Amino acid sequence: MTTSAAAPHPARPWLALLPFLAAVAVVAVVGGLAAGSSSATYRALDLPPFAPPSWVFGPVWTVLYVMIAVAGWLAWRAGTGPVGVGAWVVQLALNLAWTPLFFAADRYGWALVDIVALLAAIVATVVLFARVSRAAAWLLAPYLLWVGFATALNAAIVVLN
């Protein structure tokens, strides 16, 4: 059996995951910095009955961020092209904007506008990713559901506060 000299090194596909992980890590770090007093802010708000305890958000977002990175990488590897990668970047930028708006600036209405746009961007990203990689699209499904829930929570906070 002969191997082609042009065959990619087995580690190279995994190395391409690093920029996706790095982009998501930047969003997580900026969000963490902007949410420095998030527990106190969250406790001080009038919350709807369906609001989860503040400790839930950290573990959920940790898992979701890994899934977002892997989904972007899988779709990129499958050939989603600049439109799919662009949609992934847009949803990540909208995700990045939400925490500073909500927690650092206390702009709950603007955060709601942002999260509605984020929800639409995630839907667009899922649709684009599904064309090239079902796995990438399915990896974003929990993210879509969580942001849908977070949108309802943000809307309730706007009404109650």
C-alpha positions as CSV (number, residue, x, y, z in Angstrom):
1,M,0.0,0.0,0.0
2,T,1.4,3.4,-1.0
3,T,0.5,6.7,0.5
4,S,0.3,10.0,-1.3
5,A,2.9,12.6,-0.5
6,A,0.2,15.2,-0.6
7,A,-1.9,13.5,2.1
8,P,-2.5,15.9,5.0
9,H,-0.9,15.3,8.3
10,P,-3.5,13.7,10.6
11,A,-3.0,16.5,13.2
12,R,-3.7,19.4,10.7
13,P,-7.5,19.1,10.7
14,W,-7.4,19.4,14.5
15,L,-5.1,22.4,14.4
16,A,-7.6,24.2,12.3
17,L,-10.0,23.9,15.2
18,L,-7.8,26.3,17.3
19,P,-8.9,29.6,15.7
20,F,-12.5,28.6,16.3
21,L,-11.8,27.8,19.9
22,A,-9.8,31.0,20.2
23,A,-12.6,33.1,18.8
24,V,-15.1,31.6,21.2
25,A,-12.7,31.9,24.1
26,V,-12.4,35.7,23.4
27,V,-16.2,36.0,23.6
28,A,-16.3,34.0,26.8
29,V,-13.5,36.0,28.4
30,V,-15.0,39.4,27.4
31,G,-18.4,38.2,28.6
32,G,-16.8,37.1,31.9
33,L,-15.1,40.4,32.4
34,A,-18.3,42.3,31.6
35,A,-20.3,40.1,33.9
36,G,-18.1,40.7,36.9
37,S,-21.0,41.6,39.1
38,S,-23.6,39.5,37.3
39,S,-24.7,37.4,40.3
40,A,-25.5,40.5,42.3
41,T,-27.2,42.2,39.4
42,Y,-29.2,39.1,38.6
43,R,-30.3,38.7,42.2
44,A,-31.3,42.4,42.4
45,L,-33.6,42.1,39.4
46,D,-37.3,41.2,39.5
47,L,-37.2,37.8,37.8
48,P,-40.0,35.7,36.2
49,P,-40.8,32.4,37.9
50,F,-39.0,30.5,35.1
51,A,-35.6,32.2,35.8
52,P,-32.9,29.7,36.7
53,P,-30.5,30.3,39.5
54,S,-27.4,32.3,38.5
55,W,-25.0,29.4,39.0
56,V,-26.6,27.6,36.0
57,F,-25.3,30.0,33.4
58,G,-21.6,29.3,33.8
59,P,-21.7,25.5,33.2
60,V,-24.3,25.9,30.4
61,W,-22.3,28.5,28.5
62,T,-19.1,26.5,28.9
63,V,-20.6,23.5,27.1
64,L,-22.3,25.7,24.5
65,Y,-19.2,27.6,23.7
66,V,-17.3,24.4,23.0
67,M,-20.2,23.2,20.8
68,I,-20.2,26.5,18.9
69,A,-16.5,26.3,18.2
70,V,-16.7,22.7,17.0
71,A,-19.8,23.5,14.9
72,G,-18.0,26.3,13.1
73,W,-14.9,24.2,12.5
74,L,-17.0,21.2,11.2
75,A,-18.9,23.5,8.8
76,W,-15.7,25.2,7.6
77,R,-14.1,21.8,7.0
78,A,-17.2,20.7,5.1
79,G,-17.0,23.8,2.8
80,T,-19.5,26.2,4.1
81,G,-17.6,29.0,2.5
82,P,-17.5,32.7,3.4
83,V,-21.3,33.1,3.8
84,G,-21.5,30.3,6.4
85,V,-18.4,31.4,8.2
86,G,-19.6,35.0,8.1
87,A,-22.9,34.0,9.7
88,W,-21.0,32.1,12.4
89,V,-18.9,35.3,13.0
90,V,-22.0,37.5,13.1
91,Q,-23.7,35.3,15.7
92,L,-20.6,35.3,17.7
93,A,-20.3,39.1,17.6
94,L,-23.9,39.5,18.7
95,N,-23.3,37.0,21.5
96,L,-20.2,39.1,22.5
97,A,-22.3,42.2,22.7
98,W,-25.1,40.9,24.9
99,T,-23.3,40.5,28.2
100,P,-21.8,44.0,28.3
101,L,-25.2,45.5,27.3
102,F,-27.1,43.6,30.0
103,F,-24.7,43.4,32.9
104,A,-22.1,46.1,32.4
105,A,-24.4,48.8,31.0
106,D,-27.7,47.7,32.6
107,R,-29.3,48.3,29.1
108,Y,-31.9,45.5,29.3
109,G,-33.9,46.8,26.4
110,W,-30.9,47.1,24.1
111,A,-29.8,43.6,25.3
112,L,-33.2,42.4,24.2
113,V,-32.8,43.9,20.7
114,D,-29.3,42.3,20.5
115,I,-30.5,38.8,21.7
116,V,-33.4,38.8,19.2
117,A,-30.9,39.6,16.4
118,L,-28.6,36.8,17.9
119,L,-31.5,34.4,17.7
120,A,-32.1,35.2,14.1
121,A,-28.4,34.9,13.3
122,I,-28.2,31.5,15.0
123,V,-31.2,30.3,12.9
124,A,-29.4,31.5,9.7
125,T,-26.2,29.9,10.8
126,V,-28.0,26.6,11.5
127,V,-29.6,26.7,8.0
128,L,-26.4,27.4,6.3
129,F,-24.5,24.8,8.2
130,A,-27.1,22.2,7.6
131,R,-26.4,22.5,3.9
132,V,-22.9,21.2,4.3
133,S,-22.8,19.4,7.7
134,R,-25.7,18.0,9.6
135,A,-23.4,17.5,12.6
136,A,-22.5,21.2,12.7
137,A,-26.1,22.2,12.5
138,W,-27.1,19.8,15.3
139,L,-24.3,21.0,17.5
140,L,-25.9,24.5,17.3
141,A,-29.4,23.2,18.3
142,P,-28.8,23.4,22.1
143,Y,-27.4,26.9,21.6
144,L,-30.5,27.9,19.6
145,L,-32.8,26.5,22.3
146,W,-30.8,28.2,25.1
147,V,-30.8,31.6,23.4
148,G,-34.5,31.2,22.7
149,F,-35.0,30.6,26.5
150,A,-32.6,33.5,27.3
151,T,-34.6,35.8,24.9
152,A,-37.8,35.0,26.8
153,L,-36.0,35.6,30.1
154,N,-34.5,38.9,28.8
155,A,-38.0,40.0,27.6
156,A,-39.5,39.2,31.0
157,I,-36.8,41.2,32.8
158,V,-37.5,44.2,30.6
159,V,-41.2,44.0,31.4
160,L,-40.6,43.4,35.2
161,N,-37.9,46.0,35.6
